[in-house]
Amino acid sequence: MAASLSPKLESAASAWIAEAQEVYSQINTLRPLWVRHDLIESGEPMQRTAPHPEQHPYCEVSFIFSGENIQYIGAGQIERKAGDLLLMGPHTPHYARFQKYPYRSVTVHFLPVVLCGMGPAGDGTRLLARFTAVQDIQHRAVRLSPDIRARMEHLFEEMAREVAAPKIGCQLRLLALLIETLVDLVRWEHATGRAPTLKPETVDWPHVEKALRFIHEHHSTTLYIQQIAKAAALSVNVMQSCFRRAMGVSCVRYIRAYRISRALALLGEPGARVTEISMEVGFETLSHFNTSFRELTGMSPTEYIRSCRRFQPEKTAAPETISPHEPGAEPARNPKIKPAAASARKTAKTRKQATGKTKPDPRK
C-alpha cells in the first residue's frame, strides 16, 4: 500500500528529488529498447538500488521475481514485492531501497517512439498513455493476481533469456515480448476493473505525431518551437501543452534527448569523430554537445567511444607465411613462429630496407 503523508512529511519525503540525475542507458534510436537483468544475492538493509535518484527520457517497466524493495516515485512511496510490476514514463524522478534479499528483477527500458510509432490512431498511443499520464503511485506499482502474475513472469523470463543469448532478430523478439506484456496487462486491468482513468482522448495524437515526425526529420538543423508548432498545425502554446501530455516531457527536452540518442548510435561506429557527430545531430557548439552528453549519459563522448571499443571484437593480423627453409621457422606441421626467431627476421628485414636491398612490403 502507498504511504499517506501529511503535507509537511510529504515535503520532507520528496526532498531527494533535488538529487535526481538524468541518465541515459544503452539505448538510442537504432537500439530503442534495452533489457536489464539484476540479481543481488545479499546486501545491507535499506541499501539504495542505484548510487543516486534518477530520471531518464525513456519509459520503464520492471518485474520482481524475488525479494522486496521500497519504491520512491515523486512524493510517494510504496512497498514492492515479488510478482509486482512497475511502470514509469519519461523524466519521472525515482529510486528504491532494497528491503529483502536475494533480489532479482528484469527491467525493460524503451523510447516512447517504440509505441507511438505505430500511428496516432493506433493502440500504441493507448499503451504509451499508461506510462505518460499523470497517475497515483498505486497505478504505477501494480500488484498482480496469481493468474496474470504467472503470465508476466513467463514473458519477463523470456526477455531475460533473449538478452542472455542474443540471436538474429533479438530486438524484434524483445519488442514483440514487450508489446505482448503491455497488451496482457491493460486487458487484465480492464477485465478486472483495475484500469486507471487516464483519459487518453485528451491527447491530440495526430498533431503530436506531426510534431514528432518534423523533429525526427529535421533534428540535424536548428529547430525552433514555432517551426514545430507550424508543422503540427497548432499554436505554440497548444503544441507545447499537447506534446507534454503525450510524451511526458517538454518539446525542448525531447529534442535534446533525441539528438543525444542519435549521437549514441553514431559514436558506436568505428572511426567516429566527436566534433563531426555533434554537428551532424544538430548541436551548434561542441561545448553544448559535450555538456548535454555528460548530463544524459554520465560520461563524455570520448569515454563513451572507448567503452564501445572494449566490446568490439579485436582484429587479429593473419600469420606471416614463412619459407620452411628460412632460419628459425617451425616445421610445417606447426605454423607458429618462435618470438626470438621472428624478432631476428624482422631486424634483418628492416636492415635490408634501410640499405635499399629490398622493397618495403606494400601491405605495411
URLIN-V511395 format. One record per residue. N is the residue number from 1. RES is the residue in three letters. SS is DSSP state (2 for helix, 1 for strand, 0 for the rest). PHI is phi in radians with two decimals (999 if undefined). Layout:
n=N res=RES ss=SS phi=PHI
n=N res=RES ss=SS phi=PHI
This chain:
n=1 res=MET ss=0 phi=999
n=2 res=ALA ss=1 phi=-1.30
n=3 res=ALA ss=0 phi=-1.34
n=4 res=SER ss=0 phi=-1.82
n=5 res=LEU ss=0 phi=-2.02
n=6 res=SER ss=0 phi=-1.24
n=7 res=PRO ss=2 phi=-0.93
n=8 res=LYS ss=2 phi=-1.17
n=9 res=LEU ss=2 phi=-1.18
n=10 res=GLU ss=2 phi=-1.10
n=11 res=SER ss=2 phi=-1.12
n=12 res=ALA ss=2 phi=-1.18
n=13 res=ALA ss=2 phi=-1.16
n=14 res=SER ss=0 phi=-1.71
n=15 res=ALA ss=2 phi=-1.10
n=16 res=TRP ss=2 phi=-1.13
n=17 res=ILE ss=2 phi=-1.02
n=18 res=ALA ss=2 phi=-1.11
n=19 res=GLU ss=2 phi=-1.50
n=20 res=ALA ss=0 phi=-1.07
n=21 res=GLN ss=1 phi=-1.93
n=22 res=GLU ss=1 phi=-1.45
n=23 res=VAL ss=1 phi=-2.17
n=24 res=TYR ss=0 phi=-2.43
n=25 res=SER ss=0 phi=-1.41
n=26 res=GLN ss=0 phi=-1.31
n=27 res=ILE ss=0 phi=-2.46
n=28 res=ASN ss=0 phi=-2.72
n=29 res=THR ss=0 phi=-1.19
n=30 res=LEU ss=0 phi=-1.52
n=31 res=ARG ss=0 phi=-2.35
n=32 res=PRO ss=0 phi=-1.38
n=33 res=LEU ss=1 phi=-2.44
n=34 res=TRP ss=1 phi=-2.45
n=35 res=VAL ss=1 phi=-2.02
n=36 res=ARG ss=1 phi=-2.05
n=37 res=HIS ss=1 phi=-1.98
n=38 res=ASP ss=1 phi=-1.94
n=39 res=LEU ss=1 phi=-2.42
n=40 res=ILE ss=1 phi=-1.97
n=41 res=GLU ss=0 phi=-1.23
n=42 res=SER ss=0 phi=-2.75
n=43 res=GLY ss=0 phi=3.05
n=44 res=GLU ss=0 phi=-1.31
n=45 res=PRO ss=0 phi=-1.07
n=46 res=MET ss=0 phi=1.07
n=47 res=GLN ss=0 phi=-1.24
n=48 res=ARG ss=1 phi=-1.15
n=49 res=THR ss=0 phi=-1.37
n=50 res=ALA ss=0 phi=-2.53
n=51 res=PRO ss=0 phi=-1.03
n=52 res=HIS ss=0 phi=-2.68
n=53 res=PRO ss=0 phi=-1.00
n=54 res=GLU ss=1 phi=-2.49
n=55 res=GLN ss=1 phi=-2.56
n=56 res=HIS ss=1 phi=-2.62
n=57 res=PRO ss=0 phi=-1.49
n=58 res=TYR ss=0 phi=-2.46
n=59 res=CYS ss=1 phi=-1.50
n=60 res=GLU ss=1 phi=-2.52
n=61 res=VAL ss=1 phi=-2.38
n=62 res=SER ss=1 phi=-2.39
n=63 res=PHE ss=1 phi=-2.29
n=64 res=ILE ss=1 phi=-1.68
n=65 res=PHE ss=1 phi=-1.53
n=66 res=SER ss=1 phi=-2.66
n=67 res=GLY ss=1 phi=1.59
n=68 res=GLU ss=1 phi=-2.52
n=69 res=ASN ss=1 phi=-2.60
n=70 res=ILE ss=1 phi=-1.82
n=71 res=GLN ss=1 phi=-1.72
n=72 res=TYR ss=1 phi=-1.93
n=73 res=ILE ss=1 phi=-2.34
n=74 res=GLY ss=0 phi=1.04
n=75 res=ALA ss=0 phi=-1.48
n=76 res=GLY ss=1 phi=-1.72
n=77 res=GLN ss=1 phi=-2.55
n=78 res=ILE ss=1 phi=-2.66
n=79 res=GLU ss=1 phi=-1.52
n=80 res=ARG ss=1 phi=-1.95
n=81 res=LYS ss=0 phi=-2.07
n=82 res=ALA ss=0 phi=-1.00
n=83 res=GLY ss=0 phi=1.69
n=84 res=ASP ss=1 phi=-1.50
n=85 res=LEU ss=1 phi=-2.00
n=86 res=LEU ss=1 phi=-2.27
n=87 res=LEU ss=1 phi=-2.18
n=88 res=MET ss=1 phi=-2.42
n=89 res=GLY ss=0 phi=-1.57
n=90 res=PRO ss=0 phi=-1.09
n=91 res=HIS ss=0 phi=0.99
n=92 res=THR ss=0 phi=-1.80
n=93 res=PRO ss=0 phi=-1.09
n=94 res=HIS ss=1 phi=-2.80
n=95 res=TYR ss=1 phi=-2.90
n=96 res=ALA ss=1 phi=-2.56
n=97 res=ARG ss=1 phi=-2.23
n=98 res=PHE ss=1 phi=-1.14
n=99 res=GLN ss=1 phi=-2.11
n=100 res=LYS ss=1 phi=-2.56
n=101 res=TYR ss=1 phi=-2.03
n=102 res=PRO ss=1 phi=-1.19
n=103 res=TYR ss=1 phi=-2.01
n=104 res=ARG ss=1 phi=-2.35
n=105 res=SER ss=1 phi=-2.62
n=106 res=VAL ss=1 phi=-2.17
n=107 res=THR ss=1 phi=-2.10
n=108 res=VAL ss=1 phi=-1.96
n=109 res=HIS ss=1 phi=-1.87
n=110 res=PHE ss=1 phi=-2.65
n=111 res=LEU ss=0 phi=-1.25
n=112 res=PRO ss=0 phi=-0.97
n=113 res=VAL ss=2 phi=-1.11
n=114 res=VAL ss=2 phi=-1.03
n=115 res=LEU ss=2 phi=-1.67
n=116 res=CYS ss=2 phi=-1.26
n=117 res=GLY ss=0 phi=-1.21
n=118 res=MET ss=0 phi=-1.36
n=119 res=GLY ss=0 phi=2.00
n=120 res=PRO ss=0 phi=-1.14
n=121 res=ALA ss=0 phi=-1.78
n=122 res=GLY ss=0 phi=-1.46
n=123 res=ASP ss=2 phi=-1.23
n=124 res=GLY ss=2 phi=-1.03
n=125 res=THR ss=2 phi=-1.18
n=126 res=ARG ss=2 phi=-1.22
n=127 res=LEU ss=2 phi=-1.18
n=128 res=LEU ss=2 phi=-1.11
n=129 res=ALA ss=2 phi=-1.08
n=130 res=ARG ss=2 phi=-1.13
n=131 res=PHE ss=2 phi=-1.73
n=132 res=THR ss=2 phi=-1.57
n=133 res=ALA ss=0 phi=-1.21
n=134 res=VAL ss=0 phi=-1.18
n=135 res=GLN ss=0 phi=-2.74
n=136 res=ASP ss=0 phi=-1.20
n=137 res=ILE ss=2 phi=-1.13
n=138 res=GLN ss=2 phi=-1.11
n=139 res=HIS ss=2 phi=-1.53
n=140 res=ARG ss=2 phi=-1.50
n=141 res=ALA ss=1 phi=-1.78
n=142 res=VAL ss=1 phi=-1.77
n=143 res=ARG ss=1 phi=-1.57
n=144 res=LEU ss=0 phi=-1.58
n=145 res=SER ss=0 phi=-1.36
n=146 res=PRO ss=2 phi=-0.96
n=147 res=ASP ss=2 phi=-1.19
n=148 res=ILE ss=2 phi=-1.29
n=149 res=ARG ss=2 phi=-1.09
n=150 res=ALA ss=2 phi=-1.07
n=151 res=ARG ss=2 phi=-1.15
n=152 res=MET ss=2 phi=-1.12
n=153 res=GLU ss=2 phi=-1.05
n=154 res=HIS ss=2 phi=-1.12
n=155 res=LEU ss=2 phi=-1.15
n=156 res=PHE ss=2 phi=-1.22
n=157 res=GLU ss=2 phi=-1.12
n=158 res=GLU ss=2 phi=-1.10
n=159 res=MET ss=2 phi=-1.13
n=160 res=ALA ss=2 phi=-1.11
n=161 res=ARG ss=2 phi=-1.15
n=162 res=GLU ss=2 phi=-1.11
n=163 res=VAL ss=2 phi=-1.36
n=164 res=ALA ss=2 phi=-1.23
n=165 res=ALA ss=0 phi=-2.41
n=166 res=PRO ss=0 phi=-1.10
n=167 res=LYS ss=0 phi=-2.22
n=168 res=ILE ss=0 phi=-1.03
n=169 res=GLY ss=0 phi=1.44
n=170 res=CYS ss=2 phi=-1.02
n=171 res=GLN ss=2 phi=-1.11
n=172 res=LEU ss=2 phi=-1.16
n=173 res=ARG ss=2 phi=-1.12
n=174 res=LEU ss=2 phi=-1.12
n=175 res=LEU ss=2 phi=-1.09
n=176 res=ALA ss=2 phi=-1.10
n=177 res=LEU ss=2 phi=-1.17
n=178 res=LEU ss=2 phi=-1.10
n=179 res=ILE ss=2 phi=-1.09
n=180 res=GLU ss=2 phi=-1.08
n=181 res=THR ss=2 phi=-1.07
n=182 res=LEU ss=2 phi=-1.19
n=183 res=VAL ss=2 phi=-1.10
n=184 res=ASP ss=2 phi=-1.08
n=185 res=LEU ss=2 phi=-1.12
n=186 res=VAL ss=2 phi=-1.18
n=187 res=ARG ss=2 phi=-1.16
n=188 res=TRP ss=2 phi=-1.14
n=189 res=GLU ss=2 phi=-1.09
n=190 res=HIS ss=2 phi=-1.21
n=191 res=ALA ss=2 phi=-1.18
n=192 res=THR ss=0 phi=-1.78
n=193 res=GLY ss=0 phi=1.27
n=194 res=ARG ss=0 phi=-1.80
n=195 res=ALA ss=0 phi=-1.18
n=196 res=PRO ss=0 phi=-1.22
n=197 res=THR ss=0 phi=-1.45
n=198 res=LEU ss=0 phi=-1.75
n=199 res=LYS ss=0 phi=0.89
n=200 res=PRO ss=2 phi=-1.10
n=201 res=GLU ss=2 phi=-1.18
n=202 res=THR ss=2 phi=-1.29
n=203 res=VAL ss=0 phi=-1.61
n=204 res=ASP ss=0 phi=-1.52
n=205 res=TRP ss=2 phi=-1.08
n=206 res=PRO ss=2 phi=-0.97
n=207 res=HIS ss=2 phi=-1.27
n=208 res=VAL ss=2 phi=-1.12
n=209 res=GLU ss=2 phi=-1.10
n=210 res=LYS ss=2 phi=-1.08
n=211 res=ALA ss=2 phi=-1.12
n=212 res=LEU ss=2 phi=-1.11
n=213 res=ARG ss=2 phi=-1.09
n=214 res=PHE ss=2 phi=-1.13
n=215 res=ILE ss=2 phi=-1.09
n=216 res=HIS ss=2 phi=-1.15
n=217 res=GLU ss=2 phi=-1.42
n=218 res=HIS ss=2 phi=-2.15
n=219 res=HIS ss=0 phi=-1.10
n=220 res=SER ss=0 phi=-1.40
n=221 res=THR ss=0 phi=-1.90
n=222 res=THR ss=0 phi=-1.22
n=223 res=LEU ss=0 phi=-1.89
n=224 res=TYR ss=0 phi=-2.09
n=225 res=ILE ss=2 phi=-1.00
n=226 res=GLN ss=2 phi=-1.06
n=227 res=GLN ss=2 phi=-1.12
n=228 res=ILE ss=2 phi=-1.15
n=229 res=ALA ss=2 phi=-1.07
n=230 res=LYS ss=2 phi=-1.13
n=231 res=ALA ss=2 phi=-1.13
n=232 res=ALA ss=0 phi=-1.52
n=233 res=ALA ss=0 phi=1.05
n=234 res=LEU ss=0 phi=-2.37
n=235 res=SER ss=0 phi=-1.28
n=236 res=VAL ss=2 phi=-1.04
n=237 res=ASN ss=2 phi=-1.10
n=238 res=VAL ss=2 phi=-1.16
n=239 res=MET ss=2 phi=-1.08
n=240 res=GLN ss=2 phi=-1.10
n=241 res=SER ss=2 phi=-1.14
n=242 res=CYS ss=2 phi=-1.10
n=243 res=PHE ss=2 phi=-1.11
n=244 res=ARG ss=2 phi=-1.12
n=245 res=ARG ss=2 phi=-1.12
n=246 res=ALA ss=2 phi=-1.36
n=247 res=MET ss=2 phi=-1.78
n=248 res=GLY ss=0 phi=1.34
n=249 res=VAL ss=0 phi=-2.72
n=250 res=SER ss=0 phi=-1.20
n=251 res=CYS ss=2 phi=-1.09
n=252 res=VAL ss=2 phi=-1.12
n=253 res=ARG ss=2 phi=-1.19
n=254 res=TYR ss=2 phi=-1.14
n=255 res=ILE ss=2 phi=-1.05
n=256 res=ARG ss=2 phi=-1.10
n=257 res=ALA ss=2 phi=-1.13
n=258 res=TYR ss=2 phi=-1.15
n=259 res=ARG ss=2 phi=-1.12
n=260 res=ILE ss=2 phi=-1.14
n=261 res=SER ss=2 phi=-1.05
n=262 res=ARG ss=2 phi=-1.13
n=263 res=ALA ss=2 phi=-1.11
n=264 res=LEU ss=2 phi=-1.03
n=265 res=ALA ss=2 phi=-1.15
n=266 res=LEU ss=2 phi=-1.31
n=267 res=LEU ss=2 phi=-1.21
n=268 res=GLY ss=0 phi=-1.37
n=269 res=GLU ss=0 phi=-1.45
n=270 res=PRO ss=0 phi=-1.03
n=271 res=GLY ss=0 phi=1.34
n=272 res=ALA ss=0 phi=-1.11
n=273 res=ARG ss=0 phi=-2.03
n=274 res=VAL ss=2 phi=-1.03
n=275 res=THR ss=2 phi=-1.06
n=276 res=GLU ss=2 phi=-1.09
n=277 res=ILE ss=2 phi=-1.22
n=278 res=SER ss=2 phi=-1.05
n=279 res=MET ss=2 phi=-1.29
n=280 res=GLU ss=2 phi=-1.11
n=281 res=VAL ss=0 phi=-1.59
n=282 res=GLY ss=0 phi=1.95
n=283 res=PHE ss=0 phi=-1.48
n=284 res=GLU ss=0 phi=-1.42
n=285 res=THR ss=0 phi=-2.29
n=286 res=LEU ss=2 phi=-1.17
n=287 res=SER ss=2 phi=-1.14
n=288 res=HIS ss=2 phi=-1.14
n=289 res=PHE ss=2 phi=-1.11
n=290 res=ASN ss=2 phi=-1.07
n=291 res=THR ss=2 phi=-1.11
n=292 res=SER ss=2 phi=-1.12
n=293 res=PHE ss=2 phi=-1.09
n=294 res=ARG ss=2 phi=-1.17
n=295 res=GLU ss=2 phi=-1.10
n=296 res=LEU ss=2 phi=-1.55
n=297 res=THR ss=2 phi=-1.93
n=298 res=GLY ss=0 phi=1.44
n=299 res=MET ss=0 phi=-2.56
n=300 res=SER ss=0 phi=-1.42
n=301 res=PRO ss=2 phi=-0.99
n=302 res=THR ss=2 phi=-1.13
n=303 res=GLU ss=2 phi=-1.11
n=304 res=TYR ss=2 phi=-1.14
n=305 res=ILE ss=2 phi=-1.06
n=306 res=ARG ss=2 phi=-1.10
n=307 res=SER ss=2 phi=-1.15
n=308 res=CYS ss=2 phi=-1.17
n=309 res=ARG ss=2 phi=-1.14
n=310 res=ARG ss=2 phi=-1.12
n=311 res=PHE ss=0 phi=-1.72
n=312 res=GLN ss=0 phi=-1.55
n=313 res=PRO ss=0 phi=-1.11
n=314 res=GLU ss=0 phi=-1.35
n=315 res=LYS ss=0 phi=-1.49
n=316 res=THR ss=0 phi=-1.81
n=317 res=ALA ss=0 phi=-1.24
n=318 res=ALA ss=0 phi=-1.20
n=319 res=PRO ss=0 phi=-1.12
n=320 res=GLU ss=0 phi=-1.16
n=321 res=THR ss=0 phi=-1.59
n=322 res=ILE ss=0 phi=-2.02
n=323 res=SER ss=0 phi=-1.16
n=324 res=PRO ss=0 phi=-1.11
n=325 res=HIS ss=0 phi=-1.64
n=326 res=GLU ss=0 phi=-1.31
n=327 res=PRO ss=0 phi=-0.99
n=328 res=GLY ss=0 phi=1.56
n=329 res=ALA ss=0 phi=-1.34
n=330 res=GLU ss=0 phi=-1.36
n=331 res=PRO ss=0 phi=-1.05
n=332 res=ALA ss=0 phi=-1.02
n=333 res=ARG ss=0 phi=-1.26
n=334 res=ASN ss=0 phi=-2.33
n=335 res=PRO ss=0 phi=-1.31
n=336 res=LYS ss=0 phi=-1.20
n=337 res=ILE ss=0 phi=-1.81
n=338 res=LYS ss=0 phi=-1.23
n=339 res=PRO ss=2 phi=-0.95
n=340 res=ALA ss=2 phi=-1.13
n=341 res=ALA ss=2 phi=-1.15
n=342 res=ALA ss=2 phi=-1.07
n=343 res=SER ss=2 phi=-1.13
n=344 res=ALA ss=2 phi=-1.13
n=345 res=ARG ss=2 phi=-1.08
n=346 res=LYS ss=2 phi=-1.11
n=347 res=THR ss=2 phi=-1.13
n=348 res=ALA ss=2 phi=-1.11
n=349 res=LYS ss=2 phi=-1.12
n=350 res=THR ss=2 phi=-1.11
n=351 res=ARG ss=2 phi=-1.12
n=352 res=LYS ss=2 phi=-1.12
n=353 res=GLN ss=2 phi=-1.12
n=354 res=ALA ss=2 phi=-1.17
n=355 res=THR ss=2 phi=-1.58
n=356 res=GLY ss=0 phi=1.41
n=357 res=LYS ss=0 phi=-1.47
n=358 res=THR ss=0 phi=-2.61
n=359 res=LYS ss=0 phi=-1.48
n=360 res=PRO ss=0 phi=-1.10
n=361 res=ASP ss=0 phi=-1.16
n=362 res=PRO ss=0 phi=-1.09
n=363 res=ARG ss=0 phi=-1.34
n=364 res=LYS ss=0 phi=-1.37
